[in-house]
Amino acid sequence: MECSSSSSSSSSSSLSSFSILRKPCPFVPPFTAVYRKQQQQRRPLIQLSAVSYNKFIHFALDESKRRTHLAPSPLQERYNSMVSMDGNAELQMSSFKATKIRLLRSLCIETRTMQVLDFAVFPEPEFDMPIFCANFFTSADVNIVVLDLNPLHNVIIEREYRDKYYKGLIPLGVKYAELLPWGGKLTSESLKFFSPIVIWTRFTSSPEKYEVLYSAFMDYYKAWLELMDQAVVETNASQIKRNREAQHRYLTWRAEKDPGHGVLKRLIGETQAKDLLVNFLFNGIDKLGSKSFLEYFPEYCCEDGTINHKRSIIGKSYESRPWDRKGEFVSSNFES
């Protein structure tokens, strides 16, 4: 089913208009001219759909530039590009900051068999805005997608916060829930970090679905930018502290339980994967707070004091969408 979004297409300005000069990552050698030539001559193992997640990044940066002044993040100097251990994958990173944005960052991975986009925007602690989150995985056969405005505070129990940011966005969520149906079991632990408009879906790769996904990304990102425009700086010290801890809790969870860890580990090794997770993708763990993962989530503590690596401790998962068309949480939509 095709999406008839009213979103306008992104402008032609390129990512380079925001980027500082890229330097080879100190961890791994850069691409060589010989390797590039070999890659051009080598036939892909499987045929991927005509997918480029750079298009998504360009759109987000162009739209952001219209609303605020983006400046390169200090992280850009260190995290810009890497090559996988086998030389068959390139990881491209970019990062920026703005008045209300603590960190806007992207990671794009391209191999002959898959493409990955991890794009997120984290607000400054003086704002309780949601965190924009887009995690896309594409192979020749399947797409796995999470697209959301991740709530800073728990929308299941905090109705005031939910209404503040999501009440006006429920129709948008309903529209794309029909175009991109629920993707199957989602653990109750993970659900705490998602909003009523989350898109969690799986679908067979096709140009039509790619365009629907691009439309959803554009609409969701423009919705997030509208929230940013309307956001008023918080002056209450206790609320700022609460926002900071909420974002730190989110970062701590994601850095430990992010499903992309396995992909990164296979590509660049455990040490560099962990560094990328903690210091780039979920940067702020060492600045926004001091609590450990087990202090936030003690239920994951093993008898020997280590972290249980299971995805779920409670053992409850949601097979179908746990929010109704009004954005109300439907707690009965789970399987043990």
TORKOL-4160 file (C-alpha; in steps of 0.2 Angstrom, whole numbers, padded with zeros to 4 digits, m for minus):
336
<pt num="1" X="0000" Y="0000" Z="0000"/>
<pt num="2" X="0007" Y="0017" Z="m0005"/>
<pt num="3" X="0008" Y="0031" Z="0007"/>
<pt num="4" X="0000" Y="0047" Z="0002"/>
<pt num="5" X="0010" Y="0059" Z="0013"/>
<pt num="6" X="0010" Y="0077" Z="0011"/>
<pt num="7" X="0028" Y="0079" Z="0016"/>
<pt num="8" X="0039" Y="0088" Z="0004"/>
<pt num="9" X="0054" Y="0081" Z="m0002"/>
<pt num="10" X="0071" Y="0086" Z="0005"/>
<pt num="11" X="0081" Y="0100" Z="m0003"/>
<pt num="12" X="0096" Y="0097" Z="m0013"/>
<pt num="13" X="0109" Y="0103" Z="m0001"/>
<pt num="14" X="0121" Y="0089" Z="0004"/>
<pt num="15" X="0128" Y="0083" Z="0021"/>
<pt num="16" X="0144" Y="0090" Z="0017"/>
<pt num="17" X="0137" Y="0108" Z="0019"/>
<pt num="18" X="0136" Y="0104" Z="0038"/>
<pt num="19" X="0152" Y="0093" Z="0040"/>
<pt num="20" X="0169" Y="0097" Z="0045"/>
<pt num="21" X="0183" Y="0090" Z="0036"/>
<pt num="22" X="0183" Y="0071" Z="0039"/>
<pt num="23" X="0199" Y="0063" Z="0045"/>
<pt num="24" X="0203" Y="0044" Z="0045"/>
<pt num="25" X="0197" Y="0036" Z="0061"/>
<pt num="26" X="0213" Y="0032" Z="0072"/>
<pt num="27" X="0206" Y="0014" Z="0076"/>
<pt num="28" X="0207" Y="0007" Z="0058"/>
<pt num="29" X="0215" Y="0011" Z="0042"/>
<pt num="30" X="0205" Y="0021" Z="0029"/>
<pt num="31" X="0199" Y="0015" Z="0013"/>
<pt num="32" X="0213" Y="0014" Z="0000"/>
<pt num="33" X="0211" Y="0017" Z="m0019"/>
<pt num="34" X="0214" Y="m0001" Z="m0023"/>
<pt num="35" X="0201" Y="m0007" Z="m0011"/>
<pt num="36" X="0188" Y="0006" Z="m0018"/>
<pt num="37" X="0192" Y="m0001" Z="m0036"/>
<pt num="38" X="0190" Y="m0019" Z="m0030"/>
<pt num="39" X="0173" Y="m0015" Z="m0022"/>
<pt num="40" X="0167" Y="m0007" Z="m0038"/>
<pt num="41" X="0172" Y="m0022" Z="m0048"/>
<pt num="42" X="0165" Y="m0035" Z="m0036"/>
<pt num="43" X="0147" Y="m0041" Z="m0039"/>
<pt num="44" X="0136" Y="m0040" Z="m0023"/>
<pt num="45" X="0132" Y="m0057" Z="m0015"/>
<pt num="46" X="0113" Y="m0053" Z="m0014"/>
<pt num="47" X="0103" Y="m0039" Z="m0023"/>
<pt num="48" X="0098" Y="m0026" Z="m0011"/>
<pt num="49" X="0083" Y="m0014" Z="m0015"/>
<pt num="50" X="0088" Y="0003" Z="m0021"/>
<pt num="51" X="0090" Y="0009" Z="m0003"/>
<pt num="52" X="0101" Y="0024" Z="0003"/>
<pt num="53" X="0099" Y="0030" Z="0021"/>
<pt num="54" X="0110" Y="0045" Z="0017"/>
<pt num="55" X="0094" Y="0052" Z="0009"/>
<pt num="56" X="0086" Y="0051" Z="0026"/>
<pt num="57" X="0101" Y="0060" Z="0035"/>
<pt num="58" X="0101" Y="0074" Z="0022"/>
<pt num="59" X="0083" Y="0077" Z="0024"/>
<pt num="60" X="0085" Y="0078" Z="0043"/>
<pt num="61" X="0100" Y="0090" Z="0042"/>
<pt num="62" X="0091" Y="0101" Z="0029"/>
<pt num="63" X="0076" Y="0102" Z="0040"/>
<pt num="64" X="0086" Y="0105" Z="0056"/>
<pt num="65" X="0095" Y="0119" Z="0047"/>
<pt num="66" X="0079" Y="0128" Z="0043"/>
<pt num="67" X="0074" Y="0128" Z="0061"/>
<pt num="68" X="0090" Y="0131" Z="0071"/>
<pt num="69" X="0109" Y="0133" Z="0069"/>
<pt num="70" X="0118" Y="0117" Z="0068"/>
<pt num="71" X="0136" Y="0117" Z="0073"/>
<pt num="72" X="0148" Y="0102" Z="0072"/>
<pt num="73" X="0149" Y="0092" Z="0088"/>
<pt num="74" X="0166" Y="0089" Z="0096"/>
<pt num="75" X="0163" Y="0071" Z="0093"/>
<pt num="76" X="0165" Y="0073" Z="0075"/>
<pt num="77" X="0184" Y="0075" Z="0076"/>
<pt num="78" X="0185" Y="0057" Z="0083"/>
<pt num="79" X="0170" Y="0048" Z="0076"/>
<pt num="80" X="0168" Y="0051" Z="0057"/>
<pt num="81" X="0172" Y="0035" Z="0047"/>
<pt num="82" X="0178" Y="0018" Z="0051"/>
<pt num="83" X="0181" Y="0002" Z="0040"/>
<pt num="84" X="0176" Y="m0015" Z="0046"/>
<pt num="85" X="0189" Y="m0028" Z="0051"/>
<pt num="86" X="0187" Y="m0038" Z="0035"/>
<pt num="87" X="0187" Y="m0022" Z="0025"/>
<pt num="88" X="0170" Y="m0025" Z="0017"/>
<pt num="89" X="0160" Y="m0012" Z="0027"/>
<pt num="90" X="0161" Y="0007" Z="0029"/>
<pt num="91" X="0154" Y="0015" Z="0044"/>
<pt num="92" X="0150" Y="0034" Z="0042"/>
<pt num="93" X="0146" Y="0045" Z="0057"/>
<pt num="94" X="0141" Y="0063" Z="0059"/>
<pt num="95" X="0137" Y="0073" Z="0074"/>
<pt num="96" X="0130" Y="0091" Z="0078"/>
<pt num="97" X="0124" Y="0102" Z="0092"/>
<pt num="98" X="0112" Y="0117" Z="0093"/>
<pt num="99" X="0104" Y="0128" Z="0106"/>
<pt num="100" X="0091" Y="0115" Z="0111"/>
<pt num="101" X="0100" Y="0100" Z="0105"/>
<pt num="102" X="0113" Y="0092" Z="0115"/>
<pt num="103" X="0118" Y="0080" Z="0102"/>
<pt num="104" X="0111" Y="0075" Z="0084"/>
<pt num="105" X="0121" Y="0061" Z="0078"/>
<pt num="106" X="0120" Y="0047" Z="0064"/>
<pt num="107" X="0128" Y="0031" Z="0060"/>
<pt num="108" X="0126" Y="0023" Z="0043"/>
<pt num="109" X="0133" Y="0006" Z="0039"/>
<pt num="110" X="0134" Y="m0001" Z="0021"/>
<pt num="111" X="0140" Y="m0018" Z="0016"/>
<pt num="112" X="0136" Y="m0029" Z="0001"/>
<pt num="113" X="0123" Y="m0038" Z="0011"/>
<pt num="114" X="0115" Y="m0025" Z="0022"/>
<pt num="115" X="0112" Y="m0007" Z="0026"/>
<pt num="116" X="0110" Y="0001" Z="0044"/>
<pt num="117" X="0104" Y="0018" Z="0050"/>
<pt num="118" X="0105" Y="0023" Z="0068"/>
<pt num="119" X="0099" Y="0041" Z="0069"/>
<pt num="120" X="0095" Y="0051" Z="0085"/>
<pt num="121" X="0093" Y="0068" Z="0092"/>
<pt num="122" X="0095" Y="0071" Z="0111"/>
<pt num="123" X="0088" Y="0087" Z="0119"/>
<pt num="124" X="0097" Y="0098" Z="0132"/>
<pt num="125" X="0092" Y="0093" Z="0150"/>
<pt num="126" X="0084" Y="0110" Z="0151"/>
<pt num="127" X="0070" Y="0103" Z="0140"/>
<pt num="128" X="0059" Y="0088" Z="0143"/>
<pt num="129" X="0056" Y="0085" Z="0124"/>
<pt num="130" X="0056" Y="0067" Z="0118"/>
<pt num="131" X="0071" Y="0059" Z="0110"/>
<pt num="132" X="0070" Y="0057" Z="0091"/>
<pt num="133" X="0075" Y="0039" Z="0087"/>
<pt num="134" X="0077" Y="0030" Z="0070"/>
<pt num="135" X="0084" Y="0013" Z="0069"/>
<pt num="136" X="0083" Y="0004" Z="0052"/>
<pt num="137" X="0091" Y="m0012" Z="0046"/>
<pt num="138" X="0089" Y="m0018" Z="0028"/>
<pt num="139" X="0094" Y="m0034" Z="0019"/>
<pt num="140" X="0089" Y="m0041" Z="0003"/>
<pt num="141" X="0074" Y="m0050" Z="0011"/>
<pt num="142" X="0069" Y="m0040" Z="0026"/>
<pt num="143" X="0068" Y="m0023" Z="0034"/>
<pt num="144" X="0068" Y="m0021" Z="0053"/>
<pt num="145" X="0062" Y="m0004" Z="0059"/>
<pt num="146" X="0060" Y="0006" Z="0075"/>
<pt num="147" X="0055" Y="0025" Z="0072"/>
<pt num="148" X="0049" Y="0035" Z="0087"/>
<pt num="149" X="0049" Y="0050" Z="0097"/>
<pt num="150" X="0055" Y="0041" Z="0113"/>
<pt num="151" X="0048" Y="0049" Z="0128"/>
<pt num="152" X="0059" Y="0056" Z="0141"/>
<pt num="153" X="0047" Y="0051" Z="0155"/>
<pt num="154" X="0036" Y="0036" Z="0156"/>
<pt num="155" X="0020" Y="0039" Z="0146"/>
<pt num="156" X="0011" Y="0024" Z="0153"/>
<pt num="157" X="0010" Y="0031" Z="0170"/>
<pt num="158" X="0012" Y="0050" Z="0167"/>
<pt num="159" X="m0003" Y="0056" Z="0158"/>
<pt num="160" X="0001" Y="0074" Z="0159"/>
<pt num="161" X="0018" Y="0071" Z="0150"/>
<pt num="162" X="0010" Y="0060" Z="0137"/>
<pt num="163" X="m0004" Y="0073" Z="0133"/>
<pt num="164" X="0009" Y="0087" Z="0132"/>
<pt num="165" X="0019" Y="0079" Z="0118"/>
<pt num="166" X="0009" Y="0065" Z="0110"/>
<pt num="167" X="m0010" Y="0070" Z="0111"/>
<pt num="168" X="m0009" Y="0080" Z="0095"/>
<pt num="169" X="0002" Y="0066" Z="0086"/>
<pt num="170" X="m0010" Y="0051" Z="0089"/>
<pt num="171" X="m0017" Y="0053" Z="0071"/>
<pt num="172" X="0000" Y="0053" Z="0064"/>
<pt num="173" X="0004" Y="0037" Z="0073"/>
<pt num="174" X="m0012" Y="0029" Z="0068"/>
<pt num="175" X="m0009" Y="0033" Z="0050"/>
<pt num="176" X="0008" Y="0024" Z="0050"/>
<pt num="177" X="0002" Y="0010" Z="0061"/>
<pt num="178" X="m0009" Y="0005" Z="0047"/>
<pt num="179" X="0004" Y="0007" Z="0033"/>
<pt num="180" X="0018" Y="m0001" Z="0044"/>
<pt num="181" X="0010" Y="m0014" Z="0055"/>
<pt num="182" X="0017" Y="m0020" Z="0072"/>
<pt num="183" X="0032" Y="m0031" Z="0070"/>
<pt num="184" X="0029" Y="m0044" Z="0083"/>
<pt num="185" X="0035" Y="m0047" Z="0101"/>
<pt num="186" X="0042" Y="m0032" Z="0110"/>
<pt num="187" X="0048" Y="m0035" Z="0128"/>
<pt num="188" X="0039" Y="m0025" Z="0142"/>
<pt num="189" X="0056" Y="m0018" Z="0148"/>
<pt num="190" X="0059" Y="m0010" Z="0131"/>
<pt num="191" X="0041" Y="m0004" Z="0130"/>
<pt num="192" X="0045" Y="0009" Z="0144"/>
<pt num="193" X="0056" Y="0018" Z="0132"/>
<pt num="194" X="0043" Y="0019" Z="0118"/>
<pt num="195" X="0028" Y="0031" Z="0114"/>
<pt num="196" X="0010" Y="0028" Z="0109"/>
<pt num="197" X="0016" Y="0033" Z="0091"/>
<pt num="198" X="0031" Y="0021" Z="0090"/>
<pt num="199" X="0033" Y="0012" Z="0073"/>
<pt num="200" X="0040" Y="m0005" Z="0076"/>
<pt num="201" X="0039" Y="m0016" Z="0061"/>
<pt num="202" X="0046" Y="m0029" Z="0049"/>
<pt num="203" X="0043" Y="m0030" Z="0031"/>
<pt num="204" X="0050" Y="m0038" Z="0015"/>
<pt num="205" X="0061" Y="m0026" Z="0006"/>
<pt num="206" X="0053" Y="m0017" Z="m0009"/>
<pt num="207" X="0054" Y="0001" Z="m0017"/>
<pt num="208" X="0036" Y="0004" Z="m0012"/>
<pt num="209" X="0039" Y="0001" Z="0007"/>
<pt num="210" X="0055" Y="0011" Z="0006"/>
<pt num="211" X="0045" Y="0026" Z="0001"/>
<pt num="212" X="0033" Y="0023" Z="0014"/>
<pt num="213" X="0047" Y="0022" Z="0027"/>
<pt num="214" X="0055" Y="0038" Z="0020"/>
<pt num="215" X="0038" Y="0047" Z="0021"/>
<pt num="216" X="0036" Y="0041" Z="0039"/>
<pt num="217" X="0053" Y="0047" Z="0044"/>
<pt num="218" X="0050" Y="0064" Z="0036"/>
<pt num="219" X="0033" Y="0066" Z="0045"/>
<pt num="220" X="0040" Y="0061" Z="0062"/>
<pt num="221" X="0055" Y="0072" Z="0061"/>
<pt num="222" X="0045" Y="0087" Z="0056"/>
<pt num="223" X="0034" Y="0083" Z="0071"/>
<pt num="224" X="0049" Y="0082" Z="0082"/>
<pt num="225" X="0056" Y="0099" Z="0075"/>
<pt num="226" X="0039" Y="0107" Z="0079"/>
<pt num="227" X="0040" Y="0101" Z="0097"/>
<pt num="228" X="0057" Y="0108" Z="0098"/>
<pt num="229" X="0051" Y="0125" Z="0091"/>
<pt num="230" X="0038" Y="0126" Z="0104"/>
<pt num="231" X="0049" Y="0120" Z="0119"/>
<pt num="232" X="0052" Y="0132" Z="0133"/>
<pt num="233" X="0067" Y="0132" Z="0143"/>
<pt num="234" X="0065" Y="0124" Z="0160"/>
<pt num="235" X="0071" Y="0135" Z="0175"/>
<pt num="236" X="0066" Y="0124" Z="0189"/>
<pt num="237" X="0082" Y="0116" Z="0195"/>
<pt num="238" X="0074" Y="0100" Z="0202"/>
<pt num="239" X="0065" Y="0098" Z="0185"/>
<pt num="240" X="0081" Y="0100" Z="0175"/>
<pt num="241" X="0089" Y="0087" Z="0187"/>
<pt num="242" X="0074" Y="0075" Z="0184"/>
<pt num="243" X="0076" Y="0077" Z="0165"/>
<pt num="244" X="0095" Y="0074" Z="0166"/>
<pt num="245" X="0092" Y="0058" Z="0176"/>
<pt num="246" X="0079" Y="0052" Z="0164"/>
<pt num="247" X="0090" Y="0055" Z="0149"/>
<pt num="248" X="0104" Y="0046" Z="0158"/>
<pt num="249" X="0093" Y="0031" Z="0162"/>
<pt num="250" X="0088" Y="0030" Z="0144"/>
<pt num="251" X="0107" Y="0031" Z="0138"/>
<pt num="252" X="0112" Y="0018" Z="0151"/>
<pt num="253" X="0099" Y="0006" Z="0145"/>
<pt num="254" X="0102" Y="0008" Z="0127"/>
<pt num="255" X="0121" Y="0007" Z="0128"/>
<pt num="256" X="0119" Y="m0010" Z="0138"/>
<pt num="257" X="0104" Y="m0018" Z="0129"/>
<pt num="258" X="0105" Y="m0010" Z="0111"/>
<pt num="259" X="0102" Y="m0024" Z="0099"/>
<pt num="260" X="0114" Y="m0016" Z="0086"/>
<pt num="261" X="0128" Y="m0021" Z="0098"/>
<pt num="262" X="0130" Y="m0038" Z="0090"/>
<pt num="263" X="0131" Y="m0031" Z="0072"/>
<pt num="264" X="0145" Y="m0018" Z="0078"/>
<pt num="265" X="0154" Y="m0032" Z="0087"/>
<pt num="266" X="0155" Y="m0043" Z="0071"/>
<pt num="267" X="0161" Y="m0028" Z="0061"/>
<pt num="268" X="0174" Y="m0019" Z="0072"/>
<pt num="269" X="0177" Y="m0030" Z="0087"/>
<pt num="270" X="0170" Y="m0029" Z="0105"/>
<pt num="271" X="0182" Y="m0015" Z="0111"/>
<pt num="272" X="0178" Y="m0003" Z="0097"/>
<pt num="273" X="0159" Y="m0008" Z="0097"/>
<pt num="274" X="0158" Y="m0004" Z="0115"/>
<pt num="275" X="0167" Y="0012" Z="0113"/>
<pt num="276" X="0156" Y="0018" Z="0099"/>
<pt num="277" X="0140" Y="0013" Z="0109"/>
<pt num="278" X="0146" Y="0022" Z="0125"/>
<pt num="279" X="0155" Y="0037" Z="0118"/>
<pt num="280" X="0146" Y="0041" Z="0102"/>
<pt num="281" X="0129" Y="0033" Z="0099"/>
<pt num="282" X="0124" Y="0035" Z="0118"/>
<pt num="283" X="0136" Y="0049" Z="0122"/>
<pt num="284" X="0132" Y="0057" Z="0139"/>
<pt num="285" X="0133" Y="0042" Z="0151"/>
<pt num="286" X="0148" Y="0049" Z="0159"/>
<pt num="287" X="0142" Y="0067" Z="0159"/>
<pt num="288" X="0123" Y="0067" Z="0163"/>
<pt num="289" X="0124" Y="0056" Z="0178"/>
<pt num="290" X="0134" Y="0043" Z="0189"/>
<pt num="291" X="0122" Y="0029" Z="0192"/>
<pt num="292" X="0126" Y="0012" Z="0185"/>
<pt num="293" X="0115" Y="0000" Z="0174"/>
<pt num="294" X="0111" Y="m0011" Z="0189"/>
<pt num="295" X="0107" Y="0004" Z="0200"/>
<pt num="296" X="0093" Y="0009" Z="0187"/>
<pt num="297" X="0088" Y="m0009" Z="0183"/>
<pt num="298" X="0092" Y="m0020" Z="0198"/>
<pt num="299" X="0081" Y="m0034" Z="0192"/>
<pt num="300" X="0095" Y="m0038" Z="0179"/>
<pt num="301" X="0108" Y="m0042" Z="0193"/>
<pt num="302" X="0115" Y="m0059" Z="0193"/>
<pt num="303" X="0120" Y="m0068" Z="0209"/>
<pt num="304" X="0138" Y="m0064" Z="0206"/>
<pt num="305" X="0134" Y="m0045" Z="0204"/>
<pt num="306" X="0136" Y="m0045" Z="0185"/>
<pt num="307" X="0123" Y="m0040" Z="0172"/>
<pt num="308" X="0111" Y="m0053" Z="0166"/>
<pt num="309" X="0112" Y="m0052" Z="0147"/>
<pt num="310" X="0094" Y="m0058" Z="0144"/>
<pt num="311" X="0083" Y="m0046" Z="0134"/>
<pt num="312" X="0069" Y="m0048" Z="0146"/>
<pt num="313" X="0068" Y="m0053" Z="0165"/>
<pt num="314" X="0050" Y="m0051" Z="0167"/>
<pt num="315" X="0046" Y="m0062" Z="0153"/>
<pt num="316" X="0032" Y="m0052" Z="0146"/>
<pt num="317" X="0031" Y="m0047" Z="0128"/>
<pt num="318" X="0018" Y="m0038" Z="0117"/>
<pt num="319" X="0013" Y="m0048" Z="0101"/>
<pt num="320" X="0002" Y="m0034" Z="0095"/>
<pt num="321" X="0002" Y="m0015" Z="0097"/>
<pt num="322" X="m0001" Y="m0011" Z="0115"/>
<pt num="323" X="m0009" Y="0006" Z="0112"/>
<pt num="324" X="m0026" Y="0009" Z="0104"/>
<pt num="325" X="m0031" Y="0021" Z="0091"/>
<pt num="326" X="m0034" Y="0035" Z="0105"/>
<pt num="327" X="m0016" Y="0032" Z="0111"/>
<pt num="328" X="m0022" Y="0023" Z="0127"/>
<pt num="329" X="m0011" Y="0009" Z="0134"/>
<pt num="330" X="m0019" Y="m0008" Z="0132"/>
<pt num="331" X="m0011" Y="m0019" Z="0145"/>
<pt num="332" X="m0019" Y="m0035" Z="0140"/>
<pt num="333" X="m0010" Y="m0036" Z="0123"/>
<pt num="334" X="0004" Y="m0047" Z="0129"/>
<pt num="335" X="0010" Y="m0065" Z="0129"/>
<pt num="336" X="0020" Y="m0072" Z="0143"/>
